Amino acid sequence: MSRLKYLITLVMILLLLSLTSCVKEKEPEDVLKNYISLVLRGYIDHAYELLSVKVKDKSTKEEFIHALKIYKGKLKSFYLISKKEEKGMVALKYEVVIIHELEKEKKLKSIAYLSRENRKWKILNPGF
């Protein structure tokens, strides 16, 4: 392989690697849906990581885990009703259908608030 072909190949590989690091940031509704799914599946400690620093300052991880154990179940559906952005914060009105352990469906409508921290969307109030 000639030096020019080698150099071109190397530049192409580096370009591809740099493009993969520029992945589009998650949308706030994706973060909220992920949060709700984690809570319902019992991965409450992982859901805690999606909370804003302001929320984490108000309760410990252990308190948060204890308080949300009652929501264990499955997420059947997530429907975004509306999205309103204002002053660096997003309000998401949504509806979820949850299936609890006894296979009973429960429909919840609520509003979640998210803000940016370190270029990532974090949850200020999940709505439930």
LOLUMBA-814878 format. One line per 2 residues: number of its first residue (from 0); their letters; for each residue x, y, z of N, C-alpha, C. Coordinates in steps of 0.05 Angstrom, whole numbers. Example, Ala and Ser with C-alpha at 12.3 -4.5 7.8 and 13.67 -1.06 7.14 Angstrom:
# residues 2
0) as) 264:-114:156:246:-90:156:264:-66:156 ~ 257:-45:142:273:-21:143:258:1:157
//
This chain:
# residues 128
0) ms) 17:-24:0:0:0:0:18:25:0 ~ 12:43:-17:28:67:-19:23:85:6
2) rl) 41:102:11:39:120:34:14:138:32 ~ 7:146:8:-16:163:5:-42:148:12
4) ky) -45:124:3:-68:108:9:-69:102:39 ~ -46:97:51:-45:92:79:-54:116:95
6) li) -44:140:87:-51:165:100:-81:171:97 ~ -92:167:73:-121:172:68:-138:153:85
8) tl) -130:127:87:-144:108:103:-144:116:132 ~ -121:124:142:-118:133:170:-136:157:176
10) vm) -136:177:158:-152:200:161:-182:193:162 ~ -190:175:144:-218:166:143:-226:152:170
12) il) -209:136:180:-215:122:205:-218:142:228 ~ -199:161:229:-201:181:250:-226:198:247
14) ll) -234:204:223:-258:220:219:-282:204:228 ~ -284:179:222:-306:163:231:-308:160:261
16) ls) -285:157:273:-284:156:303:-293:182:315 ~ -285:204:304:-294:230:315:-324:235:311
18) lt) -335:225:290:-364:228:285:-380:212:305 ~ -371:189:313:-386:173:333:-386:187:360
20) sc) -367:204:366:-368:218:392:-386:242:391 ~ -397:249:368:-415:272:365:-444:262:364
22) vk) -451:241:378:-478:231:378:-497:251:389 ~ -520:254:377:-540:273:386:-548:268:415
24) ek) -549:289:430:-557:287:458:-586:277:460 ~ -592:261:480:-619:251:484:-639:275:488
26) ep) -663:270:478:-684:290:482:-695:286:510 ~ -707:307:521:-718:305:549:-739:283:551
28) ed) -756:280:530:-776:259:532:-764:231:533 ~ -741:227:520:-727:201:521:-716:196:549
30) vl) -706:217:562:-696:215:589:-719:207:608 ~ -741:221:605:-764:215:623:-774:187:619
32) kn) -777:178:594:-787:151:588:-768:131:600 ~ -742:135:597:-722:117:609:-724:117:639
34) yi) -727:140:651:-730:142:680:-754:125:690 ~ -777:129:677:-802:115:685:-798:85:682
36) sl) -786:77:660:-781:48:654:-763:36:675 ~ -741:51:683:-723:41:703:-736:37:730
38) vl) -753:57:738:-767:56:763:-785:31:764 ~ -800:28:743:-820:6:742:-806:-22:742
40) rg) -783:-24:729:-769:-49:728:-753:-55:754 ~ -754:-36:772:-740:-39:797:-711:-30:798
42) yi) -702:-17:777:-675:-6:776:-675:23:785 ~ -684:26:810:-688:52:821:-662:67:825
44) dh) -641:52:832:-615:65:836:-605:76:809 ~ -611:64:787:-603:75:761:-620:99:753
46) ay) -645:98:761:-663:120:756:-654:145:771 ~ -643:140:795:-633:162:812:-612:178:798
48) el) -596:166:781:-575:180:766:-586:200:746 ~ -611:197:738:-623:215:719:-635:240:732
50) ls) -634:241:759:-645:264:773:-625:287:774 ~ -636:311:777:-619:335:779:-605:336:806
52) vk) -585:351:807:-570:355:833:-589:367:854 ~ -607:385:845:-626:397:864:-643:376:878
54) vk) -652:357:863:-668:335:874:-652:317:892 ~ -628:311:883:-610:293:899:-603:306:926
56) dk) -601:333:926:-594:347:951:-617:345:972 ~ -641:339:963:-664:339:981:-669:311:993
58) st) -659:290:980:-663:263:992:-639:245:984 ~ -633:227:1002:-611:209:996:-620:187:976
60) ke) -601:174:966:-607:152:947:-624:130:960 ~ -618:124:985:-632:104:1000:-661:112:1004
62) ef) -666:137:1011:-693:147:1015:-709:146:989 ~ -695:153:967:-708:153:941:-716:124:933
64) ih) -698:105:937:-703:77:930:-726:67:947 ~ -726:73:973:-748:64:990:-775:75:982
66) al) -775:100:975:-801:114:968:-813:104:942 ~ -796:95:923:-807:87:897:-811:57:893
68) ki) -806:41:913:-810:12:910:-839:5:904 ~ -858:22:912:-886:16:907:-894:16:878
70) yk) -877:28:861:-884:31:833:-874:7:815 ~ -864:-13:828:-853:-36:812:-875:-48:795
72) gk) -869:-52:770:-888:-63:750:-876:-62:723 ~ -893:-58:702:-883:-57:675:-895:-32:662
74) lk) -880:-20:644:-890:3:629:-903:-8:604 ~ -929:-4:601:-943:-14:577:-942:7:555
76) sf) -946:32:563:-944:53:542:-936:79:554 ~ -924:96:538:-915:123:545:-924:141:522
78) yl) -940:161:529:-951:179:509:-945:208:517 ~ -931:222:500:-925:250:506:-949:267:496
80) is) -961:282:514:-984:298:508:-976:326:498 ~ -957:338:512:-946:364:503:-919:369:514
82) kk) -905:387:502:-878:395:509:-876:425:509 ~ -867:437:531:-865:466:533:-837:473:543
84) ee) -822:488:528:-795:497:536:-796:526:545 ~ -783:531:568:-783:558:578:-759:562:597
86) kg) -742:581:591:-720:589:609:-702:565:616 ~ -694:550:597:-676:527:602:-689:503:616
88) mv) -715:504:618:-729:482:630:-750:472:610 ~ -757:446:613:-777:434:596:-799:422:613
90) al) -823:427:606:-846:415:620:-858:395:600 ~ -860:370:608:-871:349:592:-896:338:604
92) ky) -918:342:591:-943:331:600:-945:303:586 ~ -950:283:602:-950:256:591:-971:238:604
94) ev) -975:215:591:-993:195:602:-978:168:600 ~ -979:153:621:-968:126:620:-989:106:629
96) vi) -986:82:618:-1002:60:628:-983:40:640 ~ -988:34:665:-970:16:681:-986:-10:686
98) ih) -972:-32:684:-984:-58:691:-970:-67:717 ~ -985:-69:738:-974:-77:764:-972:-108:765
100) el) -960:-117:787:-955:-146:790:-980:-163:787 ~ -1003:-153:795:-1028:-168:793:-1041:-165:766
102) ek) -1025:-156:746:-1034:-152:718:-1057:-131:716 ~ -1059:-114:735:-1078:-92:734:-1065:-68:721
104) ek) -1080:-56:702:-1070:-32:689:-1077:-7:705 ~ -1058:12:705:-1063:37:719:-1054:59:700
106) kl) -1071:78:694:-1065:100:676:-1058:125:693 ~ -1036:137:687:-1027:161:701:-1022:184:682
108) ks) -1033:207:688:-1027:231:672:-1012:250:691 ~ -991:262:681:-976:280:698:-959:299:682
110) ia) -945:316:695:-926:335:683:-899:331:696 ~ -879:327:680:-851:325:690:-836:350:682
112) yl) -816:358:698:-800:381:692:-771:372:691 ~ -757:380:670:-729:373:666:-713:399:660
114) sr) -687:398:667:-669:420:661:-642:408:652 ~ -625:425:641:-599:416:633:-578:419:655
116) en) -562:399:658:-539:400:676:-516:387:662 ~ -495:401:659:-472:391:645:-479:379:617
118) rk) -496:395:603:-504:388:575:-521:363:573 ~ -532:354:596:-550:330:596:-576:338:609
120) wk) -598:326:599:-624:331:611:-626:316:638 ~ -634:329:658:-638:317:685:-666:324:695
122) il) -677:306:711:-704:308:720:-706:324:746 ~ -722:345:745:-727:362:769:-751:350:784
124) np) -770:341:769:-794:329:781:-806:310:760 ~ -807:284:766:-817:265:746:-847:265:744
126) gf) -861:276:762:-890:277:761:-904:256:777 ~ -889:237:788:-901:217:806:-880:207:825
//
